C-alpha cells in the first residue's frame, strides 16, 4: 500500500485528470478502502484544494476552483509546455506580463527534475526570436478587462487613437479578442456608429465606468480570426487586389501571414489572394516579389503598374549584362 503522502499526490493527480470520480472508483485506483478515500479527501481540503462532493448513487468527487491557487501536478510534457510558454510570454506583445512570466518560470525551473530542466534549457539555448518584438505593446490589464467584458456581454467605453493619431470616444459591445504574432484586436459592435468595428488593442485606453450588459447580436462571420484578417489585410487600405496565384494555398501561406492577405484555395495547385496596400505600385511590387506565377483578377489598372515594374527589371538586367555585372 502506498504511503500517505504518495497516496495524496496520486489522488490529487486523479482528480486533476478527470471531471468526476466516484468514491468506489478512487478506492479501486488507489487500492484502499472508501473510508480511506474520504479521509484523504479531507486532508486535501485542509491543504487548500477545493474538492467538491455530491451524495447519492450518482455522487462522487471533483476538483473545483477555490479562493487561492493550490499547487498543481503536471506530467513531463505539461511541465515542459508551461516552461516554454512562459519563456515565450516574457517577450510577447503584452505589456506587464514579462516580470510575472519570469517569476513563474523561476519557480517552475526550481522544482523541475534534471531531465526536464535539460529539455527546457536546450529549447532556450538553441532557439532565437526572429527580429524580437515589433511595434507597440498592449497592457495586460486592458486585455484581461476586455476579455471579461466579452465573456459577460458588458458594454465598454474607451478612448481610441486612430492610425492618424486622432482620438475618439467609443462605446462598444465587445465580442471577441483576436491575436496575431504581434498584435491584439478587439471585434465589437460600435454603438455610436451602428456597425461592426475592429480595434487595435494597443490603441485602446479604457475609461470606466462601463455600460450595462447587452443581448448578443448575430456575429458578422463564423470565423472571427478570418474576419479580422480580411479587415486588416484588405479593408483598411484604399487599394485592394484579387490575384490568382499558381501555387497551392498551403505553400503560399508560408510567405503570406493572415495580417497581409487572405488566401482561398482555387484548386489543387492554385489559390486566390486578396490583399491591399496604400498604392497600386506598392501592390505590384508585393505581388511580383512573392515568387509565384500569377494572374491579376482585379483591378485591371494594376496590370499597368506590373508591366512598368517588369520593364524596369528587364532594363536593369540588360544593363548588368552589358556592364559585365560589375560596378
C-alpha positions as CSV (number, residue, x, y, z in Angstrom):
1,X,0.0,0.0,0.0
2,X,1.3,3.4,-0.8
3,X,2.4,5.7,2.0
4,X,0.0,8.6,2.9
5,X,2.0,11.4,1.2
6,X,2.5,9.4,-2.1
7,X,-1.2,8.4,-2.0
8,X,-2.3,12.0,-1.6
9,X,-0.3,13.0,-4.6
10,X,-1.7,10.1,-6.6
11,X,-5.3,11.1,-5.5
12,X,-4.7,14.7,-6.5
13,X,-3.4,13.6,-9.9
14,X,-6.5,11.6,-10.5
15,X,-8.8,14.5,-9.5
16,X,-7.0,16.8,-11.9
17,X,-7.1,14.4,-14.8
18,X,-10.8,13.5,-14.6
19,X,-14.0,15.6,-14.3
20,X,-15.6,13.5,-11.6
21,X,-14.8,10.2,-9.7
22,X,-17.0,8.1,-7.5
23,X,-15.6,7.1,-4.2
24,X,-15.5,3.4,-5.3
25,X,-13.5,4.3,-8.4
26,X,-10.9,6.2,-6.4
27,X,-10.7,3.4,-3.8
28,X,-10.0,0.9,-6.6
29,X,-7.4,3.1,-8.3
30,X,-5.6,3.7,-5.0
31,X,-6.1,0.1,-3.6
32,X,-7.6,1.5,-0.4
33,X,-11.0,1.5,1.3
34,X,-13.7,4.1,0.6
35,X,-13.2,5.3,4.2
36,X,-9.5,6.0,3.5
37,X,-10.5,7.9,0.3
38,X,-12.8,10.1,2.4
39,X,-10.1,10.7,4.9
40,X,-7.6,11.6,2.2
41,X,-10.1,14.0,0.6
42,X,-10.3,15.7,3.9
43,X,-6.5,16.1,4.0
44,X,-6.5,17.7,0.6
45,X,-9.2,20.2,1.7
46,X,-7.1,21.1,4.7
47,X,-4.2,21.8,2.2
48,X,-6.4,24.2,0.3
49,X,-7.7,22.1,-2.5
50,X,-11.4,22.7,-3.2
51,X,-12.6,19.1,-3.6
52,X,-16.4,19.1,-4.0
53,X,-18.5,16.1,-3.2
54,X,-22.1,15.0,-4.1
55,X,-24.1,12.3,-2.4
56,X,-26.4,9.7,-3.7
57,X,-26.0,6.9,-6.2
58,X,-24.5,9.3,-8.8
59,X,-22.4,11.1,-6.2
60,X,-18.7,11.5,-6.3
61,X,-15.7,13.9,-6.0
62,X,-14.4,16.6,-8.3
63,X,-11.8,19.3,-8.1
64,X,-13.2,22.8,-8.3
65,X,-11.9,26.3,-8.3
66,X,-11.1,27.9,-4.9
67,X,-10.2,31.3,-3.5
68,X,-6.5,30.6,-3.6
69,X,-4.3,28.8,-6.1
70,X,-3.0,25.5,-4.7
71,X,-0.1,23.6,-6.1
72,X,-0.6,21.8,-9.4
73,X,0.6,18.5,-10.5
74,X,2.0,18.4,-14.1
75,X,3.3,15.5,-16.1
76,X,6.5,15.8,-18.0
77,X,5.1,17.1,-21.3
78,X,2.8,19.5,-19.5
79,X,5.7,20.9,-17.4
80,X,7.9,21.5,-20.5
81,X,5.0,23.1,-22.4
82,X,4.3,25.5,-19.5
83,X,8.0,26.4,-19.2
84,X,8.3,27.1,-22.9
85,X,5.1,29.1,-22.9
86,X,6.4,31.2,-20.0
87,X,9.6,31.9,-21.8
88,X,7.7,33.0,-24.9
89,X,5.3,35.2,-22.8
90,X,8.3,37.1,-21.4
91,X,8.9,38.5,-24.8
92,X,5.5,38.8,-26.4
93,X,3.3,41.8,-27.3
94,X,1.5,42.1,-23.9
95,X,3.0,44.7,-21.6
96,X,3.2,44.0,-17.9
97,X,3.4,40.2,-18.2
98,X,7.1,39.8,-18.6
99,X,8.1,40.1,-14.9
100,X,5.3,37.7,-13.9
101,X,6.3,35.2,-16.5
102,X,10.0,35.3,-15.4
103,X,9.0,34.8,-11.7
104,X,6.7,31.9,-12.6
105,X,9.4,30.4,-14.8
106,X,12.0,30.6,-12.0
107,X,9.6,28.8,-9.6
108,X,8.9,26.1,-12.1
109,X,12.5,25.5,-13.1
110,X,13.5,25.3,-9.4
111,X,11.4,22.2,-9.0
112,X,11.8,20.6,-12.4
113,X,13.6,17.3,-12.4
114,X,17.0,17.4,-14.0
115,X,15.9,15.6,-17.2
116,X,13.1,18.1,-17.8
117,X,15.4,21.1,-17.0
118,X,17.8,19.9,-19.7
119,X,14.9,19.7,-22.3
120,X,13.8,23.3,-21.4
121,X,17.4,24.6,-21.4
122,X,18.1,23.0,-24.8
123,X,15.0,24.7,-26.3
124,X,16.1,28.0,-24.9
125,X,19.7,27.8,-25.8
126,X,19.1,26.8,-29.5
127,X,16.0,29.0,-30.2
128,X,16.3,32.6,-31.2
129,X,13.4,35.0,-31.8
130,X,13.3,36.5,-35.3
131,X,13.7,40.2,-35.1
132,X,12.4,40.4,-31.5
133,X,9.3,42.3,-30.5
134,X,7.9,44.6,-33.2
135,X,5.6,47.5,-32.6
136,X,3.8,48.8,-29.6
137,X,2.6,46.6,-26.7
138,X,-0.8,46.3,-25.1
139,X,-1.3,46.4,-21.3
140,X,-2.2,43.0,-19.8
141,X,-4.9,44.7,-17.6
142,X,-6.5,46.0,-20.8
143,X,-6.6,42.6,-22.4
144,X,-8.0,41.0,-19.2
145,X,-10.7,43.6,-18.8
146,X,-11.8,43.3,-22.5
147,X,-11.8,39.5,-22.2
148,X,-14.1,39.7,-19.1
149,X,-16.4,42.1,-20.9
150,X,-16.6,39.8,-23.9
151,X,-17.5,36.9,-21.6
152,X,-20.0,38.8,-19.5
153,X,-21.6,40.7,-22.5
154,X,-20.9,44.0,-20.9
155,X,-20.6,47.3,-22.9
156,X,-17.2,49.1,-22.5
157,X,-16.2,52.7,-23.0
158,X,-12.7,53.7,-24.1
159,X,-10.7,56.4,-25.9
160,X,-9.3,55.2,-29.2
161,X,-6.3,56.5,-31.1
162,X,-6.6,56.1,-34.8
163,X,-3.8,55.4,-37.3
164,X,-3.5,59.1,-37.9
165,X,-3.2,59.9,-34.2
166,X,-6.7,61.3,-33.8
167,X,-8.5,60.3,-30.7
168,X,-12.2,59.5,-30.4
169,X,-14.5,58.2,-27.7
170,X,-16.2,54.9,-28.2
171,X,-18.9,52.9,-26.6
172,X,-19.0,49.3,-27.9
173,X,-20.4,45.8,-27.3
174,X,-17.3,43.6,-27.2
175,X,-17.4,40.2,-28.8
176,X,-14.0,38.7,-29.4
177,X,-10.3,39.2,-29.0
178,X,-8.1,38.0,-31.9
179,X,-4.4,37.9,-31.6
180,X,-1.7,37.6,-34.3
181,X,2.0,37.2,-33.6
182,X,2.5,40.9,-32.8
183,X,-1.0,42.4,-32.5
184,X,-4.2,42.1,-30.4
185,X,-7.5,43.1,-32.0
186,X,-11.0,43.6,-30.5
187,X,-14.0,42.9,-32.6
188,X,-17.0,44.8,-31.3
189,X,-20.3,46.4,-32.3
190,X,-19.8,50.2,-32.2
191,X,-23.0,51.6,-30.7
192,X,-22.2,55.1,-31.8
193,X,-21.7,54.2,-35.5
194,X,-24.1,51.3,-35.5
195,X,-21.7,49.0,-37.2
196,X,-19.1,46.3,-36.6
197,X,-15.6,47.6,-36.0
198,X,-12.1,46.0,-35.4
199,X,-9.9,47.9,-32.9
200,X,-6.2,47.5,-32.2
201,X,-6.0,46.8,-28.5
202,X,-2.7,48.8,-28.1
203,X,-4.6,51.9,-29.2
204,X,-7.4,51.4,-26.6
205,X,-7.5,53.3,-23.3
206,X,-10.3,52.1,-21.2
207,X,-12.5,54.8,-19.5
208,X,-14.7,53.1,-16.9
209,X,-17.4,53.1,-15.6
210,X,-18.6,50.8,-18.4
211,X,-22.1,50.3,-19.7
212,X,-24.8,47.7,-18.9
213,X,-25.0,44.2,-20.2
214,X,-26.2,43.6,-23.7
215,X,-28.0,40.9,-25.6
216,X,-25.5,39.4,-28.1
217,X,-26.1,40.1,-31.8
218,X,-25.7,37.8,-34.8
219,X,-21.9,37.8,-35.4
220,X,-20.5,39.3,-38.6
221,X,-18.8,36.0,-39.5
222,X,-18.5,32.4,-38.2
223,X,-14.7,32.6,-38.2
224,X,-13.6,35.6,-36.1
225,X,-9.9,35.3,-37.0
226,X,-10.7,35.2,-40.7
227,X,-13.0,38.3,-40.3
228,X,-10.2,40.2,-38.6
229,X,-7.7,39.0,-41.3
230,X,-9.9,40.4,-44.1
231,X,-10.3,43.7,-42.3
232,X,-6.7,44.4,-41.6
233,X,-5.2,42.9,-44.8
234,X,-7.6,44.5,-47.3
235,X,-10.4,46.5,-45.7
236,X,-8.0,49.1,-44.1
237,X,-6.4,50.0,-47.5
238,X,-7.6,52.3,-50.3
239,X,-6.3,50.0,-52.9
240,X,-7.3,46.3,-53.0
241,X,-6.4,43.5,-55.3
242,X,-7.6,39.9,-56.1
243,X,-4.9,37.8,-57.7
244,X,-4.9,34.2,-58.8
245,X,-1.6,32.5,-57.7
246,X,-0.4,29.4,-59.5
247,X,0.6,27.6,-56.3
248,X,-1.2,25.7,-53.6
249,X,-2.7,27.7,-50.7
250,X,-0.7,26.0,-48.0
251,X,2.5,26.7,-49.8
252,X,1.6,30.4,-50.3
253,X,0.6,30.7,-46.7
254,X,4.2,30.1,-45.7
255,X,5.0,33.5,-47.2
256,X,1.8,35.5,-46.6
257,X,0.6,35.7,-42.9
258,X,-3.1,36.4,-42.2
259,X,-2.3,40.0,-41.4
260,X,-1.1,40.6,-45.0
261,X,-3.6,38.8,-47.2
262,X,-6.5,36.3,-47.2
263,X,-6.0,33.1,-49.2
264,X,-8.7,30.9,-50.7
265,X,-7.9,27.6,-52.4
266,X,-8.9,27.6,-56.1
267,X,-7.9,24.0,-57.0
268,X,-5.1,21.6,-56.1
269,X,-2.3,23.8,-57.4
270,X,-3.7,27.4,-57.3
271,X,-5.3,29.9,-54.9
272,X,-6.8,33.3,-54.8
273,X,-5.1,36.1,-52.8
274,X,-7.0,39.1,-51.6
275,X,-4.7,41.9,-50.3
276,X,-4.4,45.6,-50.0
277,X,-1.9,48.5,-49.9
278,X,-1.7,52.2,-49.9
279,X,-0.9,52.4,-53.6
280,X,-1.0,50.3,-56.7
281,X,2.7,50.4,-57.2
282,X,3.2,49.0,-53.7
283,X,0.7,46.3,-54.5
284,X,2.6,45.4,-57.8
285,X,5.9,45.2,-56.0
286,X,4.4,43.0,-53.3
287,X,2.8,40.5,-55.8
288,X,5.8,40.3,-58.1
289,X,8.2,39.5,-55.2
290,X,6.1,36.6,-53.9
291,X,7.9,34.3,-56.3
292,X,4.8,32.7,-57.9
293,X,3.3,32.9,-61.3
294,X,0.0,34.9,-61.1
295,X,-2.9,36.5,-62.9
296,X,-4.5,39.7,-61.7
297,X,-8.2,39.4,-61.4
298,X,-8.8,42.9,-60.1
299,X,-8.3,45.8,-60.5
300,X,-7.3,45.9,-64.2
301,X,-5.1,49.0,-63.8
302,X,-2.8,47.0,-61.5
303,X,-1.5,45.3,-64.6
304,X,-0.1,48.6,-65.9
305,X,2.0,49.0,-62.8
306,X,3.2,45.4,-63.0
307,X,4.2,45.9,-66.7
308,X,6.1,49.1,-65.7
309,X,7.8,47.3,-62.9
310,X,8.6,44.4,-65.3
311,X,10.1,46.7,-67.9
312,X,12.3,48.4,-65.3
313,X,13.6,45.0,-64.2
314,X,14.3,44.0,-67.8
315,X,16.3,47.2,-68.3
316,X,18.2,46.7,-65.1
317,X,19.1,43.1,-66.2
318,X,20.2,44.2,-69.6
319,X,22.4,47.0,-68.2
320,X,24.0,44.4,-65.9
321,X,24.8,42.1,-68.8
322,X,26.3,44.9,-70.9
323,X,28.4,46.0,-68.0
324,X,29.6,42.6,-67.2
325,X,27.8,42.6,-63.9
326,X,30.5,44.8,-62.2
327,X,30.1,48.2,-60.7
